[in-house]
């Protein structure tokens, strides 16, 4: 398994996207529980998004992303990581 970092701009939130946020949060929680997501972040302005995903290939990362409820509002760029260090600390969401 390899680790990938994914980043994207987020299209302006509309009512349809807002209704999908609870499903998106449930999806993200499931990915953390399954050990697939290692990090997930959204910028304060709600215009940028990042996550790190453990997968066998970039193609698998794209299949995972395709299942995200808000994928239609993202244009993800996937990069393989040679090295990653993490410090576990959870910030409160606003």
N, C-alpha and C positions, 0 to 999 in steps of 0.2 A: 504494500500500500504506500501511496505517496500523499504528500500534503500539497494542496493548492490554495492560493489566495484568489478570491474573486472580488471584483469591485465594479461598481456601476453608478451612474447618475440615476436618480429617481425622477420619473416624469411627475409633473405637478399632480398632487393628489386630487382626485375627484370623488364624487359620492360613491361610485362603484368600487373604487379602490378602498375607500374608508370602510365599506361594508365587509371587505375581505380581510381586514386587519386581524380579527379574532382567529380566523382560519390560518392566517400566516403565522401568528404567534403559536398556535397549536402545532403547526408543521415544524417550526423552528425547535420547539421543545422536544418533539419526537426525534428530530435529527440529533440533538444533543444527547438524548437518552440512548440512542443507538450508536453513539460514538462517531457519527459522521461529521457533524459540525464541531469545530474546536473553538470558534470565535464567531460572533455575529454582532455587527454594529451598524447604527444609523446615525448620520450626522444630526446635530442639533437643529439645523435648518430643514431637515427632512428632504435634502436634495442629493445626498450621497449614501451609499450602502457598501458594506464590506462583510465578507465572511471567509473563514478558512474551512476547507472540506477535505476529509481524508477519503481517497478513492483510488482505484486501480489505474485510472487513465483520465485524460481530459474529457474524453467522450462520456465516461461515467459521470463526471461532474456536470456536464451539460444535461444528461438525463435526470439527475437529481434536481437541477435548477428548473427544468421543464415542469416539474411537479409542484413548484412553489405557487401558491395562490396569487401572488402579485407579480409573477414573471412578465406579464404584458406591460408593466410599467418600468421594467428594467432593461438595460442593454449591457449584460455582463461581459466583462473581460476576465479571462481565466489565465493565471500564471502558475506554473509549477514552482515550488520552493525547494531550494537546496538545503536551507537551514531555517529553523524556526525556534524561538525561545519564548516561553509564555510564563507569565506570573498570574496565578489565579487570584483574581479580585473582581468582585461583582459590583458594578455601579448600578445605582437605582435608576429605573426608567422614569421618565417624566410623564 
